[in-house]
Every structure is written in C-alpha cells, then in structure tokens.
Amino acid sequence: MSFDYDLFVIGGGSGGVRAARVASAEGAKVALAEEYRMGGTCVIRGCVPKKLMVFASGYGEMPEEARAYGWDIQDGDFDWLPFRTKLNSELNRLEEVYRSLLNGSDVEIFDSRATLADPHTVKLATGETKTAKHILIATGGHPVRPDLPNAHLGITSNEIFQLESLPKSVLIIGGGYIACEFACILNGLGVEVTQYYRGAQILRGFDDEARGLVAEAMREKGVNLHLGTNIVEMRAASDAENAQILTSTDPAMGGAAQDTAALTEAGSGSGPVWVKATNGQEGVYDQVMFATGRSPSTSGLGLEEAGVAVGRRGEVVVDDYSQTNIPSIYAIGDVTNRVQLTPVAIREGMAFVETVFKGNPTKPDHELIPSAIFTQPELGTIGLSEEEAREQEPVDIYCTSFRAMQGAFAGKSDRVLMKLVVSQATDKVLGCHIVADHAGEMIQLAGIAVKMGATKADFDRVCAVHPTISEELVTMKSPMRSA
Ligand code: FAD
C-alpha cells in the first residue's frame, strides 16, 4: 500500500517539530499540521514568554539593591505595553525560526487543524485528507478552568501574555508551578497578588523543606498566599447585585478589595471580578487567573474513529516506545500526560524517530529529570525529595540554609537552601534541591553528577569554587539528620 507520507505529525509544538525534522533528516517524507502557531505551548504561551516575564519582573528589586552597592539610582515603574509589544515581536521571530527550520528540513507544513480518520488517514480542516504510514500525535495540552459558575470570567496562562493592560490586583487560583511562577512574576511587576491554594502547601510533590522556603519567600516579597483556601463563587463586579457587596467588603481583605469608583477605571480583559472564598472572605480583583491544571488536547481528535485508546484523564495511552494500541499511531509530549516538560517532549520525539525510522528501538528516559521552578527565588530539583527517599530506604540529609552574600550585603533577608538526599546504603546522591537565585542553572549542572550516579564522596572530592552559593554543595561535611 502506498501512502502520501512516511510520517504525518499532528501538532507543531516542542515534540512534534523536533520529531518531524529528525525523521525528515533520516530520509522520511514528512508532513506536519499545526492549527494555531508554530512552536506550540513552549514558544507561544509557555516557557519562553514566561521566562521573559520572569526577567522583566526581576528588575523591580534591582534599584534598591544597586543603591546598597553605591549606585545613585531611582525606582521606576514597569510599563506593560512596550514590554508586550517587544515580547510579541520576539515570539513572532521565534515562530518564524521554527517554520523555517521545518521548511529547511523539507517538512511539508499544513496550517490547519488535523484529526484522525483511520489508522493511516488524517483529515485536515481544509477538507483535504492525507495518508501516512505512521502518524504521530503531538497535540500537547491546554489549561482547564474549574467547574464553577462564571469561571469564564477568569483567565488562564493562555491569556496572561496578551493582556490589554497590567491589572492592579490579581487573584491566582492554584498551587502548582505555573500558579507560583505567575504569582512571583506579577508581584515583581507591581501587581497586588493574592493566591489561593486548597492544599496545605504549594508545589505538591517537591521536597517539603524547599517548597516551605519558596512559600515563605513569596510571602516576604508580598504575595498574599492563602493555603487551605479555594474559590467558591465568582461574578462580574459590575453586576448591580454586587455593587452593594463591594461597598461593604471585608476590611480584612486589605488592599485587594477596592471601592466601586476605583473598579470602574481599573481592570482589563473581562473586568473586575467579585470572588468569595471557602474561608468566607470576599474581595474584588482586576483579574482572576486559574492555574488549576492542564489536560491533554485530545477532544475531537478522531481517536475513537482510529481506534486509539484514551486514558482516564483524556491522555493518549502509549507504551514505553510511545506507541499507541494502533501500531501505525504514536504519541509524544504533553498529550500522553507523562512528564509535562519541553525537553521531555523533545526527547520523546527523538526516541520515536530512533525507534521507527532508524530501526533502533529506544525508550525515552524518564528517570532523574532535572527541572526548575522560576519563582523568586528559583527552585531547582532532581531526584527524590527527602519524603520520597525515606519511604524507600534509610537516608542522610545534608542541608544548609543561609543568606547569600549578594543579598545580605544589600540588607535583604532572602535565604538560600542547598540540600542533598543521600542513600545510607550506597552513599549515592538520590536527590538534590536548591532554592536560590539561578537555581535552574545550578541544577542543570548538579543534575549531570546525580544522573551519573555520583556519591556524596564524589561531591566531596570536588574542590569548591569560592565564593559562590553552589560551593555549599561540595562542602557539607556532616548530615543534618538521618531519616
Ligand atoms: P505543545 O508544545 O503544547 O504543542 C502542541 C501543538 O499542537 C500546539 O501548537 C497546538 O496548537 C497544536 N495542536 C493541538 N491540536 C491540534 C490539531 N488537532 N491539529 C493541529 N495542531 C494541533 N516546560 C519546561 O520544560 N520548562 C518551563 O519553564 C515550562 N514553563 C511552562 C509555562 C507555562 C505557562 C506552560 C503552560 C507550560 C510550560 N512548560 C514548561 C511546559 C511545556 O510548554 C510543555 O511541556 C511542552 O510545550 C509540551 O510540548 P508538546 O509538543 O507536547 O505540546
């Protein structure tokens, strides 16, 4: 049977673009369909614009610090619109880079939604159908709002980069990394930030000590973080019914609550929103942002027509080689709901090409993936948390927390955490957790050692680089505790 293509990729994000290019380089005839913008979540509304906003927000604290170092420098205000314009042109540039990489690799691009018609056929929104020997689903995920009346009044991370104006106040719902990163970003840009998280501590799944320190730092920097708290009701603040509520808003809400006059001129997007929380507090915010999770983008994708099995969370079910139950169809990246990170989607794409087009069956490696949370301060992490490790075996905990030289000189109270979780039986470093400025950069490097199976003795053999924050990783002599 002859097909139009050897490979048809659905989705032009991190995983799809890489798989298409690498397969084409192997001599395969490849096509790719993207329904929105080339580059996907990471480039258009994820990692890249977020990190640029992290940089933007970091400048807020700098004048004060610079003054402490002798600079004659004044505080300034952040201007959202010039930043947004520059951000958009950078995203346009990157989108073009992705497009030209595909063109340069002889991948045929369809700027269209694609769905599955059968195990070898893809239907395009343009009405065309294309056949392929292999189909790769790389459609990623999307943010979900909670099932709450008027939830449409809130925005998600998809909308945050394109706001018409920067809100004066925002309520962020959620305690995962996206919620915490945007709480810090917006706080740094001068927005009054309140964050509700229904759990007992933010950043579930990360090392307890590290998440505790991040939460403390966020509060110290001005994020009004409420744990064990969720939203129960929301309405447009302009509703006549709410006008009354506004004038009698609980003073305990502090600056988050505003009077009606202020509300009419504030706001962007959907306009100010009145919110009631599980703790009984009521308040009005210029924006409410839901960072309450993401779901795989599989709805209406034709999975049923093609006979592809779907899991409980709507994810495409795959085996260790990213193959679905239909042998000609594979899936990679967020749509499979394994590890939702850009480098992981890319590596899954490369392992897929290795398996299918190079005849070298390769499983993507999901063990010991380093990652960073770009809060202020950052959290860099690899391996097991103390809590996970001690469930598994007896461990020694090497840990230190201190004020870093640069901030301490400027009178800042920010603390740093360096932590190693070490197996008592093998001396192997099972986990490394860093809370500090640039922890993302540090964990990338420490991650090499941990991935190589370094022991605590190996760390100790390395001479310190002085004076740095990270030298603590090789100078912690005795365990803080055993667990
Ligand atoms: P995506 O990049 O989501 O690409 C899927 C593409 O498929 C999209 O372009 C979509 O439009 C397209 N598509 C969907 N359905 C169809 C269809 N039927 N037809 C045609 N096209 C379709 N990861 C990190 O590693 N570090 C970070 O700092 C980080 N920060 C993030 C911050 C935010 C706010 C968000 C939301 C995510 C972040 N991520 C981060 C996660 C990262 O963006 C994703 O893990 C990664 O983009 C997944 O790549 P993917 O190829 O699976 O899907």
Boltz pocket constraint, residues with backbone or C-beta under 6 A from the ligand:
constraints:
  - pocket:
      binder: B
      contacts: [[A, 10], [A, 11], [A, 12], [A, 13], [A, 14], [A, 15], [A, 16], [A, 33], [A, 34], [A, 35], [A, 36], [A, 37], [A, 38], [A, 39], [A, 40], [A, 41], [A, 42], [A, 43], [A, 45], [A, 46], [A, 47], [A, 50], [A, 112], [A, 113], [A, 114], [A, 115], [A, 138], [A, 139], [A, 140], [A, 141], [A, 157], [A, 178], [A, 297], [A, 301], [A, 332], [A, 333], [A, 334], [A, 335], [A, 339], [A, 340], [A, 341], [A, 342], [A, 343], [A, 345], [A, 372]]
      max_distance: 6.0
